[in-house]
Amino acid sequence: MKTTVKKNKKDRVEWEKLENASKIFPATSSNKDTKVYRISAELYEDVNPKNLQEALDLTLESFPMYKSILRRGFFWYYFEKSNIKPLVEIEDENPCSPIYIEGKKNLLFKVSYYMKRINFEIFHALSDGTGAVWFLETLVYHYMKINYGDEFGEKLDELDYGASISQKEVDSFWKNYTPEINKNRIKKEKHPFAYRIRGKRLEENKMKVLEGSLSVSELIKLSREYNKSITVFLTSLLFYSIFIDMPINKRKKPIVISIPVDLRSYYNSQTARNFFTTMNISYDFKNKSSNFKDILEYVDQEFKNSLTQDKINLKLARYMKFEYNPIARIIPLAIKDLFMKIADKINDKKVSSSISNIGKIQTPKDFETYIKQFSICVSARSPKITFCSYKDKLLITFTSPYIETDIQREFFQFLSNKGIRVEITSNM
């Protein structure tokens, strides 16, 4: 729902409510967990900052909502359109540094570069991973066309945006919510307290980023030996790696992994805003087998049980239940923030780690000789995995606030022992 508010006789301000999944991010972001994620494109040649700026200006014409700032109302946060011009900058901060700062009128994303790398960082309240990938794909398209246009000539196809601006800006939570679902079925899910990964924190809230680059085809071949998808295989391997590092006296608590679920395919949505839910998978190593094949079978069944249309409809209804609660509507934002912070801390105790598959990133075929790879990383209060692919290259990224890398080592060593070549890089 868009509203134009008269500010004075000359100026009118366009604003929009945050969709349901976004509302928790402003209340719970901190220097320890900025709620920022970064998607990067690594090229074979150094980035031309002037051309990147021109590409960014063109990209924003297709994503005008990205020029919004975040404001606090008395009852809710809201987006306000601005005339701020984002400027491309050379990378000079740690990955996923704070973007949203309460009371500061700044955009919720930034584009930077370093040598051959283009970075797009975004505060999670503005969009999820899928929407951000669309933005970066568009940015890279314009950059390639500007930087190498003479080499492509007339053969390069025009960019197919896939959706109109209004489709990109729609609140798909509100659009697809069906209040007819039985209220008894949408009671809050109960999750046990989980095993918490501990370690020595890095100084100044820095984040360790450790990437493993490997062949998509090699990993598909391995996962097919177990008759499982790549996402199920890597989720199971994360369970296994955490277990190997887990102290014996902590095995009374289950390991719980959270997996974001893109809702677009379930509701035929093309929004570039947040439209996701999460599913938590719990594995009790005290009472279940620690054999990797047994973990695989369990995780695979949990995916199948949780990703039915009926279960997804229930998750969406649970999200929207608070939205339509008449009491919640009239509670001042300061009090809502307090409750959301408390709820976030409680929920944090119920998750050990998370894994997110951003999927395959697409560019025109003509770009493949100019682009080496794409990668993604997120801010983290505990070790997390994100991964994406481009051509035959899969980038698996661990982000962690801790010095220790035992889980990461177990994870990549397992793949290496199965014959997969893994190239490791780190920011520290």
KADADA-V380228 format. One record per residue. N is the residue number from 1. OMEGA is omega in degrees with one decimal (999 if undefined). NEAR is the number of other C-alpha atoms within 8 Angstrom. D_LAST is the distance of its C-alpha to the last C-alpha in Angstrom with 2 decimals. Layout:
n = <N;N>
omega = <OMEGA;OMEGA>
near = <NEAR;NEAR>
d_last = <D_LAST;D_LAST>
This chain:
n = <1;2;3;4;5;6;7;8;9;10;11;12;13;14;15;16;17;18;19;20;21;22;23;24;25;26;27;28;29;30;31;32;33;34;35;36;37;38;39;40;41;42;43;44;45;46;47;48;49;50;51;52;53;54;55;56;57;58;59;60;61;62;63;64;65;66;67;68;69;70;71;72;73;74;75;76;77;78;79;80;81;82;83;84;85;86;87;88;89;90;91;92;93;94;95;96;97;98;99;100;101;102;103;104;105;106;107;108;109;110;111;112;113;114;115;116;117;118;119;120;121;122;123;124;125;126;127;128;129;130;131;132;133;134;135;136;137;138;139;140;141;142;143;144;145;146;147;148;149;150;151;152;153;154;155;156;157;158;159;160;161;162;163;164;165;166;167;168;169;170;171;172;173;174;175;176;177;178;179;180;181;182;183;184;185;186;187;188;189;190;191;192;193;194;195;196;197;198;199;200;201;202;203;204;205;206;207;208;209;210;211;212;213;214;215;216;217;218;219;220;221;222;223;224;225;226;227;228;229;230;231;232;233;234;235;236;237;238;239;240;241;242;243;244;245;246;247;248;249;250;251;252;253;254;255;256;257;258;259;260;261;262;263;264;265;266;267;268;269;270;271;272;273;274;275;276;277;278;279;280;281;282;283;284;285;286;287;288;289;290;291;292;293;294;295;296;297;298;299;300;301;302;303;304;305;306;307;308;309;310;311;312;313;314;315;316;317;318;319;320;321;322;323;324;325;326;327;328;329;330;331;332;333;334;335;336;337;338;339;340;341;342;343;344;345;346;347;348;349;350;351;352;353;354;355;356;357;358;359;360;361;362;363;364;365;366;367;368;369;370;371;372;373;374;375;376;377;378;379;380;381;382;383;384;385;386;387;388;389;390;391;392;393;394;395;396;397;398;399;400;401;402;403;404;405;406;407;408;409;410;411;412;413;414;415;416;417;418;419;420;421;422;423;424;425;426;427;428>
omega = <179.0;-179.6;175.0;-176.3;179.1;-177.8;170.7;-174.6;-175.8;-171.5;174.1;-175.2;177.9;-178.2;-177.5;178.4;169.8;174.7;-167.0;-174.6;-175.1;-166.5;-177.7;-172.8;178.4;-176.9;-170.7;178.4;-179.5;177.2;177.6;178.3;-170.1;-175.4;178.7;171.2;-175.2;170.0;-174.9;171.2;178.1;-176.9;175.8;178.1;179.1;-178.1;173.2;-173.6;179.3;179.5;177.1;177.1;178.3;178.2;178.7;179.0;179.0;-179.2;-178.1;175.7;178.5;-179.7;-175.4;-179.0;-179.9;176.0;179.2;168.6;-177.9;-178.5;176.5;170.2;178.7;-177.9;-174.6;166.0;175.6;175.7;176.0;178.9;-178.1;175.2;-179.7;177.9;178.9;-178.4;175.5;-178.7;172.9;-176.9;-179.3;179.1;175.4;178.0;175.5;173.3;-176.1;173.6;178.5;175.9;-174.3;177.4;-179.7;-178.9;179.2;177.6;-173.3;175.6;173.1;177.6;178.9;179.1;173.4;-178.0;-175.6;-171.5;171.3;-179.7;172.0;-179.6;-172.8;174.2;-168.3;179.0;-176.9;-178.6;174.2;-175.1;-178.8;178.2;179.9;177.0;178.1;179.5;-177.6;177.1;178.6;178.2;-179.4;178.5;-178.3;179.6;-179.6;-177.6;179.2;-172.5;-174.9;-174.7;-178.9;-179.3;179.8;-178.1;-177.5;-171.9;-176.4;179.7;173.5;-177.9;175.1;-175.7;175.0;-178.0;175.3;178.9;179.7;177.4;179.4;-174.0;-176.9;173.1;-174.4;173.4;-178.7;-175.4;-173.2;-179.8;177.7;-176.0;-177.5;-179.4;-179.0;-176.6;179.7;-178.1;-174.9;174.1;-175.3;177.2;179.0;-179.9;179.6;171.8;-170.1;170.3;-179.5;177.3;-178.2;177.3;177.1;-175.0;173.3;-179.0;173.9;178.2;176.3;-177.1;177.9;178.1;-179.4;-175.7;172.3;179.5;-178.1;-177.8;176.0;-176.9;177.8;-179.9;176.1;179.4;179.7;-178.1;178.5;174.8;177.1;-179.3;-178.2;176.2;178.9;-178.0;177.6;-178.9;-177.1;175.4;178.5;178.9;175.8;174.5;-176.4;-177.9;176.8;179.8;-179.5;-178.3;-171.8;175.7;-177.3;-177.1;177.9;-173.5;174.9;177.5;179.4;168.6;-179.0;179.1;179.2;-178.6;175.5;-179.9;176.9;-175.5;-172.7;-177.8;179.6;-175.6;177.4;-178.2;176.0;-179.4;174.8;176.5;177.2;172.5;-177.3;169.0;176.6;170.0;178.3;175.9;-177.5;177.6;-177.2;-177.2;177.9;-175.6;179.9;-178.3;175.1;176.5;-174.9;179.7;178.6;176.2;179.2;-177.4;-179.9;-178.7;178.8;179.5;177.9;175.1;-177.9;-178.6;-172.0;-171.9;172.0;-179.8;-179.8;179.8;178.5;177.3;178.8;178.6;179.0;179.6;177.9;177.6;-173.0;-178.8;-179.9;-178.2;-174.8;177.4;-175.4;178.8;-179.6;-177.8;-172.9;176.5;179.2;-175.7;-179.5;178.7;176.1;179.9;-179.2;-179.8;179.7;176.9;178.2;-179.7;180.0;178.1;177.5;179.6;179.3;178.4;-177.8;-179.6;177.5;-177.4;176.2;177.9;-175.6;178.3;179.4;175.0;-176.3;178.4;-172.4;169.7;173.8;-177.4;-177.4;-177.2;-168.1;178.7;-179.4;-174.9;-179.0;-174.9;171.9;177.5;178.7;173.2;-176.3;172.1;-171.8;171.4;174.1;-178.6;-179.1;177.1;166.1;177.5;177.3;-178.0;173.9;-171.6;-179.3;-177.1;176.7;176.6;176.5;-174.1;169.8;167.8;-174.8;175.3;-173.0;175.9;-174.4;178.9;-176.4;-179.8;178.9;-179.6;178.8;-177.2;-176.6;176.7;177.6;-179.8;179.8;179.1;177.1;174.9;178.8;178.6;-178.0;177.0;-174.1;171.4;-179.3;177.1;-179.6;999>
near = <5;7;7;8;8;8;8;6;5;5;7;9;10;10;12;10;10;10;11;9;11;12;11;8;10;9;10;10;10;8;8;8;10;14;13;15;13;13;14;11;13;11;12;9;7;9;12;7;9;6;10;11;10;9;13;11;8;10;12;10;7;8;10;9;7;10;13;12;12;13;9;8;8;7;9;9;12;12;12;12;11;7;5;7;5;6;7;12;8;7;7;4;5;7;6;13;9;10;11;12;6;4;5;6;6;8;14;14;10;11;11;11;14;10;7;11;12;12;11;12;12;14;14;12;12;11;13;13;7;10;12;12;10;9;10;10;11;11;12;10;10;12;12;10;9;9;8;8;9;5;5;10;7;4;5;7;4;4;6;4;7;5;7;7;9;6;10;12;10;9;10;10;11;8;7;7;9;6;5;4;9;6;6;5;7;11;7;5;4;4;5;6;9;12;14;7;7;6;7;7;8;11;5;4;9;8;13;14;12;12;12;12;11;13;11;10;7;9;11;10;8;9;12;9;7;7;6;11;9;9;7;12;11;8;11;12;10;9;12;11;12;10;9;8;8;8;6;5;5;8;12;8;10;14;15;14;14;13;11;10;8;9;10;11;7;8;7;6;10;9;14;12;12;14;12;11;11;8;9;9;10;8;9;11;12;8;5;7;7;8;6;9;7;9;13;12;8;8;12;10;8;9;9;8;7;9;8;8;7;6;9;11;8;11;10;11;13;11;10;12;8;8;9;8;8;6;6;9;9;7;9;9;12;7;8;9;10;9;8;11;10;8;8;9;8;8;8;7;11;12;16;14;10;11;12;9;8;9;7;7;10;6;8;6;5;7;9;9;7;8;10;10;11;13;13;13;14;12;13;12;8;12;13;12;12;14;14;15;15;11;4;8;11;12;15;12;14;14;16;14;14;14;10;6;7;7;10;10;8;10;11;10;8;8;11;10;7;7;6;11;8;10;8;8;7;8;6;4>
d_last = <44.53;44.43;46.37;47.38;48.02;50.31;48.65;51.46;54.05;51.71;48.29;47.54;44.28;43.12;41.22;40.19;39.39;36.05;36.48;36.33;32.76;31.42;33.16;30.83;27.68;28.90;30.15;27.06;24.13;22.30;19.23;17.93;18.93;19.62;21.27;19.53;18.33;17.15;18.74;17.76;19.89;18.63;21.57;22.68;23.54;22.16;23.04;26.23;25.76;29.55;30.15;27.34;29.08;32.35;30.96;29.66;33.14;34.78;32.51;33.41;37.04;36.43;34.31;36.18;35.10;31.55;33.13;33.82;32.78;32.77;35.67;36.98;40.56;42.71;42.33;39.41;36.51;37.34;36.07;37.85;37.97;37.05;37.55;34.08;32.82;29.10;27.57;24.82;22.16;19.35;15.95;15.19;13.70;10.86;11.76;14.94;15.82;19.49;22.18;25.26;26.45;29.83;32.62;30.82;32.38;29.49;28.76;26.63;24.46;22.78;22.18;19.70;18.71;16.31;17.82;18.79;17.37;19.52;18.12;20.59;19.73;22.54;23.70;24.98;28.46;29.12;28.47;26.99;24.93;28.07;29.26;25.95;25.93;29.47;28.47;25.67;28.06;30.64;28.37;27.36;31.05;32.23;29.57;30.54;34.20;33.93;31.74;33.46;36.75;38.94;37.53;38.18;41.68;43.74;42.37;39.41;40.41;40.18;37.43;38.76;37.36;38.73;39.88;41.66;40.14;42.21;40.95;37.32;38.04;40.11;39.30;39.50;39.43;42.62;44.14;43.84;44.60;47.83;49.32;51.90;49.63;51.19;49.77;49.88;47.41;44.71;44.26;40.68;38.89;38.32;35.06;34.47;31.85;28.88;26.63;23.67;20.25;19.18;16.25;14.86;13.63;10.66;12.33;13.98;13.73;10.17;9.21;6.60;7.59;8.37;11.27;14.17;16.72;20.22;23.88;25.78;28.98;27.67;26.47;29.80;31.68;29.99;30.50;34.09;34.77;34.47;36.25;33.52;31.60;27.92;27.18;29.26;27.72;24.06;25.15;26.94;24.03;21.89;24.85;25.05;21.40;21.59;24.94;23.77;21.29;23.96;25.92;29.57;30.92;29.09;30.65;33.53;31.48;30.79;27.46;27.69;25.70;26.29;26.75;27.47;30.67;31.57;35.21;36.25;37.73;39.72;41.39;41.38;39.31;37.69;36.24;33.01;32.66;31.39;33.41;31.80;32.29;30.41;31.60;30.53;30.95;31.51;31.67;33.32;32.28;34.84;37.68;36.34;35.41;31.91;32.79;30.49;33.58;35.06;31.94;32.08;35.75;35.29;32.48;34.47;37.52;35.72;34.57;38.19;39.64;37.44;37.44;41.20;42.67;44.45;41.33;39.49;42.52;42.39;38.75;39.60;42.63;40.62;38.31;41.38;43.37;41.86;42.31;46.06;46.62;49.20;48.11;44.43;45.56;47.21;44.60;43.02;39.39;38.40;39.69;38.16;34.74;35.28;36.34;33.46;30.93;32.79;32.99;29.29;28.49;31.06;29.81;26.25;27.76;29.21;26.07;23.48;21.26;21.86;21.73;22.67;24.03;24.28;26.35;27.15;26.53;29.59;30.35;33.53;33.89;34.15;30.53;29.03;29.07;27.04;24.35;21.78;20.31;19.63;16.93;16.85;14.70;16.17;15.75;15.96;17.66;17.05;15.23;16.71;17.18;18.25;19.46;21.63;23.29;24.62;27.20;26.33;22.56;21.04;17.49;16.56;13.67;12.60;11.61;11.61;11.94;11.54;9.51;11.66;11.32;14.96;16.34;13.92;14.79;18.46;18.48;17.33;19.24;22.32;22.22;21.73;24.66;26.73;26.42;23.91;21.58;18.00;15.38;11.80;8.87;5.42;3.83;0.00>
